Amino acid sequence: MRAHDIVEGVPTVTADDPVAAAVRLMARTRLPGLIVVDTRSVPTAVLPGTQVLRMTVPRSHQAHPSLARTIDEPHADLFWSELGDRTVGECLPDRPERLAVIAQDATLLEAAALMGRARSPLLAVVGDDGRLLGGVVLGRLLAALSQASPEG
Amino acid sequence: MRAHDIVEGVPTVTADDPVAAAVRLMARTRLPGLIVVDTRSVPTAVLPGTQVLRMTVPRSHQAHPSLARTIDEPHADLFWSELGDRTVGECLPDRPERLAVIAQDATLLEAAALMGRARSPLLAVVGDDGRLLGGVVLGRLLAALSQASPEG
């Protein structure tokens, strides 16, 4: 099996989309991450779900976890709604990591190795022109590997 | 809301369990990670799904991704079945990272901050005695935050 055998259509966001909309999209679709594309549908970032969630946490609380403990409960529930119109692009890491992108003919072993290395439960699958074809998610990859295994 | 409001029962593994069984457990339960506990039910590791998957990838391929590309397709599908009886404990990272563990009275902001920092879509929730009460998963946390938000 290869990546194109387990690729699935995934909704994407652009750097101009509001963070709040991106997080809601992920919550609604139950995806383990989000792919950011440019106007040509070329992936510019593949964000693990935890890093999308991180966009919603005020920077001061990211660096000083003890601060999060000082926020009282009702306010802690609402921090998300204070995002305003911050965009995905504004929240992307300053130093982008290696893109979790694979070619459609990549093997499952390549996909698994990249997921582990990039710590991303979502990979962007691209065609020869670099444009997004879809995503490979951890659950689907595990299921495929589980079936391939004789004891599965 | 606090962690105990969104905690759920999650299956666990011990360091003595075979990696193959741990991966199958994750595939079957669709959990985004696994919690490793000791004989007293105290969490000793919280593994993001990508790191559980990584346990199945031969070390040589983790370090040299180009090697994965040289493995032919049928063999690439079967690498998983060659794990033999390697245990979870043998595959844990040499230098354990900060445990993704929170107290049951942690706020959702604390939970979100820790998930983002630890890059773990699964948190272990413990009682005052340090024993595991259950897990908080990214999807459930997102849903709770989404409901709490006025625009949700």
Boltz contact constraints between the chains, C-beta under 6 A:
constraints:
  - contact:
      token1: [A, 1]
      token2: [B, 77]
      max_distance: 6.0
  - contact:
      token1: [A, 27]
      token2: [B, 142]
      max_distance: 6.0
  - contact:
      token1: [A, 27]
      token2: [B, 143]
      max_distance: 6.0
  - contact:
      token1: [A, 27]
      token2: [B, 146]
      max_distance: 6.0
  - contact:
      token1: [A, 30]
      token2: [B, 139]
      max_distance: 6.0
  - contact:
      token1: [A, 49]
      token2: [B, 121]
      max_distance: 6.0
  - contact:
      token1: [A, 49]
      token2: [B, 138]
      max_distance: 6.0
  - contact:
      token1: [A, 50]
      token2: [B, 115]
      max_distance: 6.0
  - contact:
      token1: [A, 50]
      token2: [B, 116]
      max_distance: 6.0
  - contact:
      token1: [A, 50]
      token2: [B, 119]
      max_distance: 6.0
  - contact:
      token1: [A, 50]
      token2: [B, 121]
      max_distance: 6.0
  - contact:
      token1: [A, 53]
      token2: [B, 112]
      max_distance: 6.0
  - contact:
      token1: [A, 53]
      token2: [B, 115]
      max_distance: 6.0
  - contact:
      token1: [A, 53]
      token2: [B, 116]
      max_distance: 6.0
  - contact:
      token1: [A, 54]
      token2: [B, 116]
      max_distance: 6.0
  - contact:
      token1: [A, 57]
      token2: [B, 112]
      max_distance: 6.0
  - contact:
      token1: [A, 57]
      token2: [B, 113]
      max_distance: 6.0
  - contact:
      token1: [A, 57]
      token2: [B, 116]
      max_distance: 6.0
  - contact:
      token1: [A, 61]
      token2: [B, 113]
      max_distance: 6.0
  - contact:
      token1: [A, 65]
      token2: [B, 113]
      max_distance: 6.0
  - contact:
      token1: [A, 68]
      token2: [B, 109]
      max_distance: 6.0
  - contact:
      token1: [A, 68]
      token2: [B, 110]
      max_distance: 6.0
  - contact:
      token1: [A, 68]
      token2: [B, 113]
      max_distance: 6.0
  - contact:
      token1: [A, 69]
      token2: [B, 110]
      max_distance: 6.0
  - contact:
      token1: [A, 71]
      token2: [B, 109]
      max_distance: 6.0
  - contact:
      token1: [A, 73]
      token2: [B, 107]
      max_distance: 6.0
  - contact:
      token1: [A, 76]
      token2: [B, 107]
      max_distance: 6.0
  - contact:
      token1: [A, 76]
      token2: [B, 108]
      max_distance: 6.0
  - contact:
      token1: [A, 76]
      token2: [B, 109]
      max_distance: 6.0
  - contact:
      token1: [A, 77]
      token2: [B, 1]
      max_distance: 6.0
  - contact:
      token1: [A, 77]
      token2: [B, 108]
      max_distance: 6.0
  - contact:
      token1: [A, 77]
      token2: [B, 148]
      max_distance: 6.0
  - contact:
      token1: [A, 79]
      token2: [B, 109]
      max_distance: 6.0
  - contact:
      token1: [A, 80]
      token2: [B, 145]
      max_distance: 6.0
  - contact:
      token1: [A, 80]
      token2: [B, 149]
      max_distance: 6.0
  - contact:
      token1: [A, 81]
      token2: [B, 149]
      max_distance: 6.0
  - contact:
      token1: [A, 81]
      token2: [B, 150]
      max_distance: 6.0
  - contact:
      token1: [A, 107]
      token2: [B, 73]
      max_distance: 6.0
  - contact:
      token1: [A, 107]
      token2: [B, 76]
      max_distance: 6.0
  - contact:
      token1: [A, 108]
      token2: [B, 76]
      max_distance: 6.0
  - contact:
      token1: [A, 108]
      token2: [B, 77]
      max_distance: 6.0
  - contact:
      token1: [A, 109]
      token2: [B, 68]
      max_distance: 6.0
  - contact:
      token1: [A, 109]
      token2: [B, 71]
      max_distance: 6.0
  - contact:
      token1: [A, 109]
      token2: [B, 76]
      max_distance: 6.0
  - contact:
      token1: [A, 109]
      token2: [B, 79]
      max_distance: 6.0
  - contact:
      token1: [A, 110]
      token2: [B, 68]
      max_distance: 6.0
  - contact:
      token1: [A, 110]
      token2: [B, 69]
      max_distance: 6.0
  - contact:
      token1: [A, 112]
      token2: [B, 53]
      max_distance: 6.0
  - contact:
      token1: [A, 112]
      token2: [B, 57]
      max_distance: 6.0
  - contact:
      token1: [A, 113]
      token2: [B, 57]
      max_distance: 6.0
  - contact:
      token1: [A, 113]
      token2: [B, 61]
      max_distance: 6.0
  - contact:
      token1: [A, 113]
      token2: [B, 65]
      max_distance: 6.0
  - contact:
      token1: [A, 113]
      token2: [B, 68]
      max_distance: 6.0
  - contact:
      token1: [A, 115]
      token2: [B, 50]
      max_distance: 6.0
  - contact:
      token1: [A, 115]
      token2: [B, 53]
      max_distance: 6.0
  - contact:
      token1: [A, 116]
      token2: [B, 50]
      max_distance: 6.0
  - contact:
      token1: [A, 116]
      token2: [B, 53]
      max_distance: 6.0
  - contact:
      token1: [A, 116]
      token2: [B, 54]
      max_distance: 6.0
  - contact:
      token1: [A, 116]
      token2: [B, 57]
      max_distance: 6.0
  - contact:
      token1: [A, 119]
      token2: [B, 50]
      max_distance: 6.0
  - contact:
      token1: [A, 119]
      token2: [B, 119]
      max_distance: 6.0
  - contact:
      token1: [A, 121]
      token2: [B, 49]
      max_distance: 6.0
  - contact:
      token1: [A, 121]
      token2: [B, 50]
      max_distance: 6.0
  - contact:
      token1: [A, 138]
      token2: [B, 49]
      max_distance: 6.0
  - contact:
      token1: [A, 139]
      token2: [B, 30]
      max_distance: 6.0
  - contact:
      token1: [A, 142]
      token2: [B, 27]
      max_distance: 6.0
  - contact:
      token1: [A, 143]
      token2: [B, 27]
      max_distance: 6.0
  - contact:
      token1: [A, 145]
      token2: [B, 80]
      max_distance: 6.0
  - contact:
      token1: [A, 146]
      token2: [B, 27]
      max_distance: 6.0
  - contact:
      token1: [A, 148]
      token2: [B, 77]
      max_distance: 6.0
  - contact:
      token1: [A, 149]
      token2: [B, 80]
      max_distance: 6.0
  - contact:
      token1: [A, 149]
      token2: [B, 81]
      max_distance: 6.0
  - contact:
      token1: [A, 150]
      token2: [B, 81]
      max_distance: 6.0
